[in-house]
Amino acid sequence: MDPTTLAARVADAICTRKDIAALYAEDAIFDANVPDWRFQIKGAQAIAAKFQEPDWFPAGAVGVVERTTATDSCIVFELCSTFEQQGGTWLSRNAHILALAADGKITRHTMYCTGDWSPETIARQAIEAPMVE
């Protein structure tokens, strides 16, 4: 599977709770770095089960893969997700690093997450630190 397609499938599963255990090696590790916390999960089925938990990602989240960079053994992608919560549109940004085995299965998935940005935070950031691209 080409890197862009694999990144899109993982991103879609993160946002929509789809089962993607088949993309991971049986002994794969998911290393999640979220605000104020870090946890790890081992095993394709356990990783897929985590992505399917109701509180893993807000229901109705829409994710956009903004950039994908790849080598023969690694894919890095940025995911920007928006979702409705508490009467407004919230945002979350993640960086994902996928280490790949020779057969293309994911052996290690490391995620760095900004946390959830409220509408107020999004507005403040746009004023104080507007993006240049």
Buried (B, 14 or more C-beta within 10 A) or exposed (E): EEBEEBBBBBBBBBBBBEEBBEBBBEEBBBBBBBEEEEEEBEBBEBBBBBBBEEEBBBEEBEBEBEEBEBEEEEBBBBBBBBBEBEEEEBBBBBBBBBBBEEEEBBBBBBBBBBBBBBBEBBEEEEEEEEEEE
